[in-house]
Amino acid sequence: MATTKHPSRKKRLIKLNTHTKWAPFWTVFKINGKGQKVHPSRHTAVKRNWRRTKTKA
């Protein structure tokens, strides 16, 4: 990829970078209740990894 990136491409890449993170920890209590132990990654709709899934950005 080029060293100098177009602003629109940078915006797309920034958005895709947020798809690599887990959901916030408080979503576990909000969705499952206080007694359940569930990993926050379960509540993440889109998960992307640099090895598994390539982007078209």
Secondary structure, DSSP 4 states (H G I P E B T S, - for coil): --SS--HHHHHHHHHHHHTTSPPPTHHHHHHH-SS----GGGG-S----TTT-----
